[in-house]
Each structure stands twice: as structure tokens, then as C-alpha cells.
Amino acid sequence: MKSAASAGKFGSVISIDRDDPSRGDVHQLLSEHLADMFATSPAESVHALDHSALSAPSITFWTAREDGGLLGCGALKLLEASPGSPVHGEIKSMRTAASARGRGVATLMLRHILDDARARNLERVYLETGTEDYFAPARRLYARNGFTECPPFAGYVLDPNSVFMELRL
């Protein structure tokens, strides 16, 4: 899926399109994201990716924008069951800009990522998020959208600072 557009909570059009994680404003948002992850979780429990890792061929990266202004971002990493046949995906780097929080940007991005996963005929989408109170809004968002807790996946290990979730598509 290339692009999606939706009216935000305040009636304006929010568009979601593929983007470059190294683009200036996106790089800044991702740097803030990483800084918050390291401020709220022990270093060994931080699994957020930087802009260069988000440029990998197995990752599709999107931004949400309104009139060109960056509102948020999110990514889908393909997880291969066997070489060349992705059947699962992992949500990475979901982040809403501080100025856009409370406007439904994260919900729009999550729905866009899930629509893309369905279009690719993925069987499941996974994610890892934190256990700290800081991550409670993210856990609620994922639960509202059908995600349930699951064991670690794709090389992750049990960690008291991580919650693993999945959605069967």
C-alpha cells in the first residue's frame, strides 16, 4: 500500500505515505524516540531501531503528515519463516510527535500497517513494547486493536521490561 489519507480528530486530512527514515524531521523524531526508550528502559531492554536500521530492505517505513508537517511514524519488518517467504511481520518504531498526541495518529498508523500486512497475506503481526507505565498507552492501543500477549518471538528472549504481543490476521 502506497498511501492512505484520513480525517483526523479535528477534521484535517492526515496522509500516511512511505518515507525515508533519514529525512531530517523524521531523523529527529526517531532520535527523540530512542532517547525516550533509553530514559525509560534499561539499555539491554531497548529494541527500538535507529534511522539506518529502519532503512533495511526487510522494513517498510511510513510517516503520517498533515500539510507536510510530521505527525508520527511506524514501520513493518518482515519476518521470514524460511528464506524468501515472509509470513509474519513485526511493528517497529511507532511514534507520535508530542504536538500531535491525542489526535488519533497512532491508531491511523497502526491500521495502515495492519492493512499493509493483510495485503501482503501475512499470517501474524508481532510487536515488543515496554512494561513501564510510560508504555501503558501503547499497550492499551494494541489491545484495543486485537493484540494479545504472547511469548517472545524472532530471537527476543523473556525480559521483565518487555511485553510481547501478536495479532493473528
N, CA, C and O atoms as a DFTB+ gen file, in Angstrom:
676 C
 N C O
     1  1       0.848      -1.174       0.000
     2  2       0.000       0.000       0.000
     3  2       0.892       1.234       0.000
     4  3       1.792       1.363       0.830
     5  1       0.639       2.116      -0.914
     6  2       1.455       3.304      -1.052
     7  2       1.034       4.409      -0.103
     8  3       1.875       4.979       0.592
     9  1      -0.234       4.717      -0.062
    10  2      -0.653       5.904       0.646
    11  2      -2.058       5.728       1.199
    12  3      -2.878       4.994       0.646
    13  1      -2.310       6.404       2.278
    14  2      -3.655       6.432       2.844
    15  2      -3.902       7.835       3.346
    16  3      -2.962       8.533       3.727
    17  1      -5.127       8.252       3.354
    18  2      -5.469       9.560       3.897
    19  2      -6.715       9.402       4.743
    20  3      -7.614       8.626       4.418
    21  1      -6.753      10.142       5.819
    22  2      -7.893      10.056       6.714
    23  2      -8.076      11.392       7.406
    24  3      -7.118      12.133       7.621
    25  1      -9.301      11.685       7.745
    26  2      -9.554      12.885       8.527
    27  2      -9.182      12.601       9.970
    28  3      -9.613      11.601      10.545
    29  1      -8.395      13.467      10.545
    30  2      -8.015      13.335      11.943
    31  2      -9.154      13.774      12.833
    32  3     -10.234      14.120      12.354
    33  1      -8.909      13.758      14.131
    34  2      -9.947      14.122      15.097
    35  2     -10.460      15.539      14.898
    36  3     -11.589      15.848      15.278
    37  1      -9.646      16.402      14.308
    38  2     -10.050      17.792      14.160
    39  2     -10.450      18.122      12.726
    40  3     -10.502      19.294      12.352
    41  1     -10.737      17.082      11.907
    42  2     -11.264      17.291      10.580
    43  2     -10.235      17.516       9.482
    44  3     -10.600      17.511       8.306
    45  1      -8.995      17.707       9.809
    46  2      -7.978      17.912       8.786
    47  2      -7.547      16.571       8.200
    48  3      -7.782      15.517       8.791
    49  1      -6.912      16.626       7.032
    50  2      -6.502      15.406       6.358
    51  2      -5.100      15.006       6.801
    52  3      -4.150      15.782       6.708
    53  1      -5.004      13.798       7.275
    54  2      -3.721      13.211       7.649
    55  2      -3.398      12.163       6.603
    56  3      -4.191      11.253       6.364
    57  1      -2.239      12.286       5.979
    58  2      -1.845      11.303       4.970
    59  2      -0.727      10.430       5.512
    60  3       0.133      10.887       6.265
    61  1      -0.758       9.175       5.118
    62  2       0.271       8.216       5.503
    63  2       0.914       7.706       4.225
    64  3       0.243       7.158       3.350
    65  1       2.228       7.896       4.131
    66  2       2.972       7.510       2.939
    67  2       4.310       6.912       3.328
    68  3       4.834       7.178       4.410
    69  1       4.859       6.099       2.431
    70  2       6.217       5.609       2.629
    71  2       7.144       6.812       2.687
    72  3       6.925       7.821       2.016
    73  1       8.179       6.684       3.498
    74  2       9.085       7.811       3.683
    75  2      10.487       7.296       3.961
    76  3      10.701       6.096       4.128
    77  1      11.421       8.205       4.007
    78  2      12.828       7.911       4.254
    79  2      13.141       8.190       5.726
    80  3      13.015       9.329       6.175
    81  1      13.548       7.161       6.486
    82  2      13.839       7.367       7.906
    83  2      14.985       8.346       8.164
    84  3      15.126       8.846       9.280
    85  1      15.807       8.627       7.146
    86  2      16.920       9.562       7.353
    87  2      16.542      10.998       7.001
    88  3      17.361      11.903       7.164
    89  1      15.319      11.226       6.521
    90  2      14.837      12.584       6.237
    91  2      14.932      13.410       7.514
    92  3      14.649      12.896       8.597
    93  1      15.317      14.657       7.413
    94  2      15.622      15.496       8.575
    95  2      14.632      15.450       9.717
    96  3      15.009      15.135      10.846
    97  1      13.364      15.759       9.448
    98  2      12.388      15.803      10.539
    99  2      12.101      14.410      11.091
   100  3      11.818      14.254      12.279
   101  1      12.174      13.396      10.221
   102  2      11.943      12.017      10.659
   103  2      13.106      11.561      11.532
   104  3      12.902      10.947      12.579
   105  1      14.317      11.861      11.101
   106  2      15.518      11.509      11.878
   107  2      15.423      12.102      13.282
   108  3      15.758      11.439      14.264
   109  1      14.967      13.345      13.373
   110  2      14.821      13.996      14.675
   111  2      13.784      13.281      15.541
   112  3      14.014      13.056      16.729
   113  1      12.637      12.920      14.943
   114  2      11.595      12.209      15.692
   115  2      12.107      10.855      16.176
   116  3      11.846      10.461      17.312
   117  1      12.833      10.147      15.319
   118  2      13.385       8.844      15.708
   119  2      14.452       8.996      16.792
   120  3      14.565       8.136      17.665
   121  1      15.225      10.063      16.748
   122  2      16.225      10.317      17.794
   123  2      15.546      10.582      19.130
   124  3      16.016      10.118      20.169
   125  1      14.435      11.331      19.109
   126  2      13.662      11.563      20.338
   127  2      13.103      10.240      20.858
   128  3      13.105       9.985      22.063
   129  1      12.624       9.403      19.936
   130  2      12.082       8.096      20.300
   131  2      13.147       7.257      21.011
   132  3      12.892       6.701      22.079
   133  1      14.326       7.171      20.422
   134  2      15.411       6.392      21.037
   135  2      15.799       6.967      22.389
   136  3      16.025       6.216      23.338
   137  1      15.880       8.280      22.490
   138  2      16.239       8.911      23.768
   139  2      15.212       8.551      24.843
   140  3      15.584       8.248      25.976
   141  1      13.925       8.582      24.496
   142  2      12.886       8.210      25.460
   143  2      12.988       6.732      25.843
   144  3      12.788       6.376      27.004
   145  1      13.298       5.875      24.872
   146  2      13.418       4.443      25.170
   147  2      14.549       4.204      26.169
   148  3      14.386       3.433      27.116
   149  1      15.688       4.855      25.966
   150  2      16.816       4.674      26.877
   151  2      16.568       5.346      28.231
   152  3      17.152       4.946      29.238
   153  1      15.706       6.363      28.257
   154  2      15.377       7.028      29.521
   155  2      14.383       6.226      30.350
   156  3      14.303       6.409      31.565
   157  1      13.623       5.338      29.708
   158  2      12.566       4.617      30.422
   159  2      12.840       3.126      30.589
   160  3      12.137       2.456      31.344
   161  1      13.841       2.600      29.905
   162  2      14.126       1.164      29.968
   163  2      15.632       0.943      30.089
   164  3      16.420       1.755      29.604
   165  1      16.036      -0.151      30.734
   166  2      17.465      -0.482      30.753
   167  2      17.967      -0.696      29.319
   168  3      17.223      -1.183      28.468
   169  1      19.201      -0.341      29.060
   170  2      19.761      -0.410      27.702
   171  2      19.557      -1.782      27.058
   172  3      19.259      -1.869      25.867
   173  1      19.717      -2.857      27.841
   174  2      19.586      -4.203      27.272
   175  2      18.140      -4.542      26.893
   176  3      17.891      -5.547      26.228
   177  1      17.194      -3.708      27.315
   178  2      15.785      -3.942      27.002
   179  2      15.246      -2.986      25.937
   180  3      14.051      -2.991      25.643
   181  1      16.127      -2.170      25.363
   182  2      15.711      -1.242      24.309
   183  2      15.881      -1.937      22.962
   184  3      16.987      -2.325      22.585
   185  1      14.772      -2.087      22.242
   186  2      14.790      -2.775      20.946
   187  2      14.392      -1.853      19.796
   188  3      14.173      -2.310      18.674
   189  1      14.300      -0.551      20.080
   190  2      13.958       0.421      19.040
   191  2      15.102       0.508      18.036
   192  3      16.271       0.342      18.386
   193  1      14.745       0.771      16.787
   194  2      15.730       0.862      15.714
   195  2      16.021       2.321      15.376
   196  3      15.142       3.178      15.456
   197  1      17.272       2.586      14.997
   198  2      17.602       3.934      14.554
   199  2      17.269       4.090      13.070
   200  3      16.831       3.140      12.421
   201  1      17.478       5.289      12.545
   202  2      17.081       5.567      11.166
   203  2      17.789       4.671      10.153
   204  3      17.193       4.291       9.145
   205  1      19.048       4.330      10.407
   206  2      19.762       3.489       9.435
   207  2      19.221       2.062       9.451
   208  3      19.089       1.453       8.389
   209  1      18.908       1.519      10.612
   210  2      18.350       0.162      10.698
   211  2      16.959       0.117      10.060
   212  3      16.571      -0.902       9.488
   213  1      16.211       1.215      10.156
   214  2      14.867       1.262       9.576
   215  2      14.892       1.365       8.054
   216  3      13.847       1.298       7.406
   217  1      16.086       1.527       7.486
   218  2      16.236       1.582       6.027
   219  2      16.514       0.212       5.422
   220  3      16.716       0.109       4.212
   221  1      16.529      -0.844       6.236
   222  2      16.822      -2.201       5.745
   223  2      15.762      -2.629       4.734
   224  3      14.610      -2.202       4.817
   225  1      16.154      -3.478       3.777
   226  2      15.199      -3.926       2.757
   227  2      13.990      -4.675       3.314
   228  3      12.938      -4.692       2.675
   229  1      14.112      -5.292       4.483
   230  2      13.000      -6.052       5.067
   231  2      11.999      -5.162       5.798
   232  3      11.014      -5.658       6.346
   233  1      12.244      -3.847       5.811
   234  2      11.404      -2.926       6.574
   235  2      10.747      -1.909       5.647
   236  3      11.406      -1.303       4.803
   237  1       9.444      -1.734       5.818
   238  2       8.712      -0.670       5.141
   239  2       8.405       0.388       6.187
   240  3       7.864       0.083       7.250
   241  1       8.750       1.620       5.885
   242  2       8.644       2.724       6.838
   243  2       7.683       3.786       6.303
   244  3       7.764       4.192       5.144
   245  1       6.771       4.225       7.174
   246  2       5.790       5.245       6.801
   247  2       5.820       6.405       7.779
   248  3       6.218       6.266       8.936
   249  1       5.384       7.563       7.273
   250  2       5.136       8.701       8.158
   251  2       3.706       9.176       7.954
   252  3       3.116       9.007       6.887
   253  1       3.175       9.769       9.003
   254  2       1.875      10.435       8.954
   255  2       2.165      11.928       8.938
   256  3       2.931      12.438       9.756
   257  1       1.538      12.618       7.990
   258  2       1.764      14.059       7.847
   259  2       0.446      14.781       7.624
   260  3      -0.528      14.218       7.125
   261  1       0.456      16.048       8.012
   262  2      -0.679      16.937       7.794
   263  2      -0.105      18.241       7.248
   264  3       0.690      18.908       7.910
   265  1      -0.512      18.591       6.045
   266  2       0.031      19.789       5.393
   267  2       1.558      19.785       5.402
   268  3       2.183      20.832       5.573
   269  1       2.157      18.610       5.219
   270  2       3.607      18.481       5.182
   271  2       4.268      18.337       6.534
   272  3       5.431      17.941       6.609
   273  1       3.557      18.647       7.604
   274  2       4.132      18.555       8.946
   275  2       4.113      17.129       9.463
   276  3       3.102      16.438       9.335
   277  1       5.202      16.685      10.039
   278  2       5.335      15.320      10.552
   279  2       4.527      15.136      11.836
   280  3       4.702      15.873      12.806
   281  1       3.637      14.137      11.823
   282  2       2.822      13.822      12.998
   283  2       3.275      12.543      13.688
   284  3       3.129      12.406      14.903
   285  1       3.825      11.603      12.916
   286  2       4.223      10.330      13.511
   287  2       4.818       9.412      12.471
   288  3       4.909       9.745      11.290
   289  1       5.222       8.238      12.946
   290  2       5.820       7.253      12.047
   291  2       5.553       5.848      12.570
   292  3       5.116       5.649      13.703
   293  1       5.830       4.889      11.706
   294  2       5.699       3.480      12.056
   295  2       6.302       2.637      10.953
   296  3       6.482       3.108       9.830
   297  1       6.615       1.392      11.271
   298  2       7.269       0.519      10.303
   299  2       6.776      -0.915      10.464
   300  3       6.280      -1.310      11.519
   301  1       6.926      -1.677       9.389
   302  2       6.624      -3.100       9.385
   303  2       7.867      -3.835       8.915
   304  3       8.344      -3.627       7.799
   305  1       8.379      -4.687       9.770
   306  2       9.530      -5.521       9.432
   307  2       9.015      -6.910       9.088
   308  3       8.268      -7.513       9.858
   309  1       9.421      -7.418       7.921
   310  2       9.018      -8.769       7.532
   311  2       9.882      -9.787       8.252
   312  3      11.104      -9.651       8.315
   313  1       9.238     -10.804       8.790
   314  2       9.920     -11.899       9.477
   315  2       9.734     -13.143       8.626
   316  3       8.602     -13.531       8.337
   317  1      10.806     -13.759       8.232
   318  2      10.725     -14.910       7.334
   319  2      10.665     -16.217       8.107
   320  3      11.478     -16.470       8.996
   321  1       9.692     -17.038       7.754
   322  2       9.607     -18.382       8.317
   323  2      10.693     -19.245       7.686
   324  3      11.283     -20.103       8.343
   325  1      10.944     -19.005       6.418
   326  2      12.035     -19.637       5.694
   327  2      12.533     -18.604       4.685
   328  3      11.778     -17.702       4.322
   329  1      13.765     -18.707       4.226
   330  2      14.296     -17.682       3.328
   331  2      13.380     -17.422       2.133
   332  3      12.967     -18.340       1.425
   333  1      13.081     -16.149       1.938
   334  2      12.274     -15.749       0.800
   335  2      10.774     -15.859       0.973
   336  3      10.027     -15.537       0.049
   337  1      10.304     -16.312       2.149
   338  2       8.850     -16.425       2.315
   339  2       8.394     -15.816       3.637
   340  3       8.224     -16.521       4.631
   341  1       8.198     -14.486       3.636
   342  2       7.711     -13.862       4.862
   343  2       6.248     -14.229       5.116
   344  3       5.400     -14.108       4.232
   345  1       5.974     -14.673       6.326
   346  2       4.596     -14.977       6.701
   347  2       4.172     -14.199       7.940
   348  3       2.996     -14.185       8.303
   349  1       5.138     -13.553       8.587
   350  2       4.860     -12.763       9.773
   351  2       5.515     -11.395       9.629
   352  3       6.419     -11.196       8.818
   353  1       5.036     -10.471      10.430
   354  2       5.627      -9.146      10.450
   355  2       5.767      -8.658      11.876
   356  3       5.138      -9.181      12.796
   357  1       6.603      -7.646      12.042
   358  2       6.796      -7.032      13.358
   359  2       6.645      -5.528      13.217
   360  3       7.263      -4.915      12.347
   361  1       5.831      -4.939      14.063
   362  2       5.687      -3.491      14.086
   363  2       6.892      -2.906      14.801
   364  3       7.266      -3.349      15.888
   365  1       7.495      -1.901      14.174
   366  2       8.663      -1.239      14.734
   367  2       8.441       0.275      14.721
   368  3       7.747       0.813      13.858
   369  1       9.042       0.933      15.688
   370  2       9.173       2.396      15.712
   371  2       7.877       3.170      15.548
   372  3       7.824       4.159      14.817
   373  1       6.835       2.718      16.227
   374  2       5.599       3.512      16.267
   375  2       5.877       4.710      17.183
   376  3       6.275       4.544      18.336
   377  1       5.664       5.900      16.658
   378  2       5.927       7.112      17.436
   379  2       5.037       8.229      16.925
   380  3       4.904       8.427      15.718
   381  1       4.433       8.954      17.845
   382  2       3.662      10.147      17.514
   383  2       4.407      11.349      18.061
   384  3       4.869      11.334      19.201
   385  1       4.525      12.395      17.247
   386  2       5.160      13.633      17.694
   387  2       4.390      14.182      18.896
   388  3       3.164      14.080      18.952
   389  1       5.107      14.759      19.846
   390  2       4.470      15.273      21.064
   391  2       3.335      16.240      20.737
   392  3       2.306      16.228      21.413
   393  1       3.503      17.073      19.718
   394  2       2.489      18.067      19.369
   395  2       1.238      17.443      18.748
   396  3       0.211      18.111      18.632
   397  1       1.310      16.177      18.349
   398  2       0.180      15.520      17.683
   399  2      -0.505      14.475      18.566
   400  3      -1.449      13.827      18.115
   401  1      -0.065      14.299      19.782
   402  2      -0.656      13.271      20.649
   403  2      -2.106      13.597      20.974
   404  3      -2.480      14.756      21.149
   405  1      -2.916      12.537      21.050
   406  2      -4.326      12.708      21.364
   407  2      -5.194      12.972      20.152
   408  3      -6.391      13.222      20.291
   409  1      -4.604      12.919      18.954
   410  2      -5.356      13.203      17.726
   411  2      -5.677      11.953      16.923
   412  3      -6.243      12.054      15.835
   413  1      -5.330      10.781      17.434
   414  2      -5.637       9.544      16.729
   415  2      -4.595       9.127      15.705
   416  3      -4.843       8.223      14.907
   417  1      -3.431       9.772      15.717
   418  2      -2.375       9.467      14.745
   419  2      -1.889       8.027      14.896
   420  3      -1.725       7.325      13.898
   421  1      -1.660       7.582      16.119
   422  2      -1.162       6.216      16.343
   423  2      -2.171       5.181      15.849
   424  3      -1.783       4.169      15.265
   425  1      -3.449       5.424      16.075
   426  2      -4.480       4.497      15.599
   427  2      -4.492       4.444      14.076
   428  3      -4.580       3.361      13.498
   429  1      -4.403       5.597      13.421
   430  2      -4.361       5.631      11.952
   431  2      -3.134       4.882      11.429
   432  3      -3.234       4.109      10.477
   433  1      -1.981       5.112      12.051
   434  2      -0.752       4.444      11.605
   435  2      -0.860       2.944      11.815
   436  3      -0.515       2.167      10.925
   437  1      -1.337       2.528      12.983
   438  2      -1.459       1.101      13.253
   439  2      -2.396       0.440      12.242
   440  3      -2.080      -0.628      11.718
   441  1      -3.521       1.050      11.967
   442  2      -4.462       0.478      10.996
   443  2      -3.837       0.403       9.610
   444  3      -4.067      -0.560       8.878
   445  1      -3.048       1.411       9.241
   446  2      -2.376       1.398       7.950
   447  2      -1.382       0.236       7.869
   448  3      -1.335      -0.485       6.872
   449  1      -0.595       0.066       8.924
   450  2       0.385      -1.028       8.950
   451  2      -0.328      -2.375       8.863
   452  3       0.110      -3.259       8.126
   453  1      -1.414      -2.537       9.604
   454  2      -2.149      -3.807       9.577
   455  2      -2.795      -4.043       8.214
   456  3      -2.832      -5.180       7.743
   457  1      -3.299      -2.999       7.577
   458  2      -3.848      -3.150       6.224
   459  2      -2.760      -3.608       5.260
   460  3      -3.004      -4.461       4.407
   461  1      -1.562      -3.045       5.392
   462  2      -0.449      -3.449       4.541
   463  2      -0.080      -4.913       4.802
   464  3       0.173      -5.670       3.864
   465  1      -0.052      -5.304       6.068
   466  2       0.268      -6.697       6.413
   467  2      -0.764      -7.653       5.812
   468  3      -0.408      -8.719       5.310
   469  1      -2.028      -7.276       5.863
   470  2      -3.080      -8.115       5.267
   471  2      -2.915      -8.190       3.751
   472  3      -3.088      -9.257       3.161
   473  1      -2.582      -7.069       3.119
   474  2      -2.387      -7.052       1.667
   475  2      -1.217      -7.947       1.260
   476  3      -1.193      -8.471       0.146
   477  1      -0.263      -8.119       2.145
   478  2       0.891      -8.996       1.886
   479  2       0.593     -10.449       2.275
   480  3       1.453     -11.320       2.146
   481  1      -0.617     -10.698       2.746
   482  2      -1.043     -12.028       3.189
   483  2      -0.202     -12.571       4.345
   484  3       0.051     -13.773       4.424
   485  1       0.227     -11.684       5.233
   486  2       0.945     -12.149       6.418
   487  2      -0.044     -12.849       7.342
   488  3      -1.221     -12.492       7.389
   489  1       0.434     -13.836       8.066
   490  2      -0.425     -14.598       8.973
   491  2      -0.546     -13.945      10.342
   492  3      -1.601     -13.997      10.975
   493  1       0.553     -13.323      10.799
   494  2       0.575     -12.701      12.127
   495  2       1.430     -11.460      12.099
   496  3       2.355     -11.330      11.297
   497  1       1.098     -10.549      12.996
   498  2       1.924      -9.375      13.233
   499  2       2.258      -9.362      14.717
   500  3       1.385      -9.520      15.570
   501  1       3.528      -9.173      15.002
   502  2       4.027      -9.158      16.373
   503  2       4.536      -7.762      16.722
   504  3       4.720      -6.909      15.854
   505  1       4.755      -7.562      18.004
   506  2       5.433      -6.356      18.459
   507  2       5.996      -6.597      19.848
   508  3       5.583      -7.508      20.565
   509  1       6.939      -5.761      20.198
   510  2       7.512      -5.736      21.547
   511  2       7.367      -4.318      22.044
   512  3       7.660      -3.368      21.319
   513  1       6.914      -4.168      23.282
   514  2       6.841      -2.859      23.907
   515  2       7.242      -3.011      25.371
   516  3       7.481      -4.122      25.842
   517  1       7.313      -1.921      26.067
   518  2       7.805      -1.960      27.440
   519  2       6.726      -2.241      28.471
   520  3       5.530      -2.133      28.199
   521  1       7.187      -2.605      29.666
   522  2       6.278      -2.881      30.777
   523  2       6.072      -1.657      31.674
   524  3       5.132      -1.623      32.469
   525  1       6.938      -0.665      31.551
   526  2       6.862       0.514      32.420
   527  2       5.580       1.303      32.144
   528  3       4.976       1.164      31.080
   529  1       5.167       2.137      33.113
   530  2       3.956       2.952      32.967
   531  2       4.014       3.825      31.716
   532  3       2.982       4.097      31.103
   533  1       5.202       4.263      31.336
   534  2       5.373       5.096      30.141
   535  2       4.746       4.434      28.909
   536  3       4.244       5.123      28.021
   537  1       4.776       3.098      28.856
   538  2       4.293       2.350      27.704
   539  2       2.818       1.947      27.814
   540  3       2.288       1.315      26.900
   541  1       2.152       2.299      28.909
   542  2       0.754       1.901      29.108
   543  2      -0.159       2.364      27.966
   544  3      -1.000       1.582      27.524
   545  1      -0.030       3.609      27.466
   546  2      -0.890       3.998      26.344
   547  2      -0.671       3.121      25.102
   548  3      -1.627       2.795      24.397
   549  1       0.568       2.747      24.838
   550  2       0.853       1.875      23.688
   551  2       0.212       0.509      23.893
   552  3      -0.409      -0.029      22.976
   553  1       0.357      -0.056      25.086
   554  2      -0.241      -1.380      25.346
   555  2      -1.754      -1.318      25.184
   556  3      -2.353      -2.246      24.639
   557  1      -2.388      -0.230      25.652
   558  2      -3.842      -0.083      25.506
   559  2      -4.226       0.028      24.029
   560  3      -5.210      -0.574      23.600
   561  1      -3.460       0.788      23.253
   562  2      -3.729       0.922      21.817
   563  2      -3.695      -0.442      21.144
   564  3      -4.604      -0.784      20.388
   565  1      -2.664      -1.215      21.410
   566  2      -2.539      -2.521      20.767
   567  2      -3.659      -3.466      21.221
   568  3      -4.227      -4.184      20.397
   569  1      -3.975      -3.475      22.494
   570  2      -5.048      -4.349      22.992
   571  2      -6.398      -3.960      22.369
   572  3      -7.186      -4.832      22.001
   573  1      -6.660      -2.661      22.254
   574  2      -7.914      -2.199      21.629
   575  2      -8.021      -2.666      20.179
   576  3      -9.121      -2.803      19.643
   577  1      -6.894      -2.905      19.564
   578  2      -6.876      -3.312      18.157
   579  2      -6.662      -4.806      17.979
   580  3      -6.294      -5.259      16.895
   581  1      -6.893      -5.578      19.044
   582  2      -6.918      -7.032      18.937
   583  2      -5.638      -7.763      19.277
   584  3      -5.612      -8.992      19.214
   585  1      -4.579      -7.065      19.632
   586  2      -3.335      -7.734      20.000
   587  2      -3.469      -8.380      21.381
   588  3      -4.119      -7.837      22.274
   589  1      -2.850      -9.532      21.535
   590  2      -2.830     -10.226      22.814
   591  2      -1.378     -10.565      23.153
   592  3      -0.526     -10.658      22.270
   593  1      -1.118     -10.744      24.434
   594  2       0.240     -11.087      24.850
   595  2       0.616     -12.461      24.330
   596  3      -0.235     -13.338      24.181
   597  1       1.896     -12.637      24.055
   598  2       2.417     -13.889      23.521
   599  2       3.846     -14.090      24.033
   600  3       4.427     -13.184      24.629
   601  1       4.404     -15.268      23.803
   602  2       5.812     -15.488      24.184
   603  2       6.742     -14.679      23.275
   604  3       6.313     -14.174      22.238
   605  1       8.003     -14.556      23.660
   606  2       8.967     -13.878      22.791
   607  2       9.001     -14.524      21.407
   608  3       8.732     -15.717      21.265
   609  1       9.325     -13.749      20.414
   610  2       9.343     -14.193      19.016
   611  2      10.635     -13.696      18.358
   612  3      11.310     -12.813      18.888
   613  1      10.964     -14.258      17.226
   614  2      12.048     -13.766      16.342
   615  2      13.352     -13.421      17.067
   616  3      13.951     -12.379      16.803
   617  1      13.782     -14.276      17.961
   618  2      15.065     -14.053      18.617
   619  2      15.011     -13.245      19.907
   620  3      16.022     -13.132      20.601
   621  1      13.852     -12.679      20.243
   622  2      13.718     -12.000      21.535
   623  2      13.764     -13.058      22.639
   624  3      13.491     -14.234      22.398
   625  1      14.108     -12.626      23.838
   626  2      14.103     -13.516      25.000
   627  2      13.227     -12.903      26.090
   628  3      12.964     -11.701      26.097
   629  1      12.784     -13.759      27.008
   630  2      11.994     -13.251      28.132
   631  2      12.762     -12.123      28.810
   632  3      13.970     -12.217      29.031
   633  1      12.040     -11.059      29.134
   634  2      12.643      -9.873      29.722
   635  2      11.572      -9.216      30.583
   636  3      10.487      -8.929      30.078
   637  1      11.835      -8.966      31.861
   638  2      10.821      -8.349      32.712
   639  2      10.439      -6.932      32.262
   640  3       9.438      -6.384      32.725
   641  1      11.230      -6.343      31.368
   642  2      10.964      -4.995      30.879
   643  2      10.253      -4.986      29.527
   644  3      10.009      -3.920      28.961
   645  1       9.921      -6.173      29.005
   646  2       9.278      -6.277      27.694
   647  2       7.956      -7.021      27.766
   648  3       7.796      -7.974      28.530
   649  1       7.011      -6.563      26.951
   650  2       5.751      -7.246      26.717
   651  2       5.747      -7.600      25.232
   652  3       6.001      -6.746      24.383
   653  1       5.461      -8.847      24.927
   654  2       5.385      -9.304      23.538
   655  2       3.909      -9.515      23.208
   656  3       3.151     -10.079      23.996
   657  1       3.523      -9.045      22.016
   658  2       2.122      -9.143      21.624
   659  2       2.026      -9.617      20.176
   660  3       2.950      -9.438      19.382
   661  1       0.876     -10.230      19.850
   662  2       0.643     -10.693      18.489
   663  2      -0.801     -10.461      18.102
   664  3      -1.694     -10.363      18.944
   665  1      -0.998     -10.377      16.794
   666  2      -2.332     -10.319      16.211
   667  2      -2.347     -11.297      15.057
   668  3      -1.547     -11.195      14.127
   669  1      -3.262     -12.242      15.127
   670  2      -3.425     -13.192      14.015
   671  2      -4.323     -12.533      12.981
   672  3      -5.419     -12.072      13.297
   673  1      -3.851     -12.494      11.748
   674  2      -4.610     -11.806      10.680
   675  2      -5.527     -12.765       9.945
   676  3      -6.234     -12.359       9.023
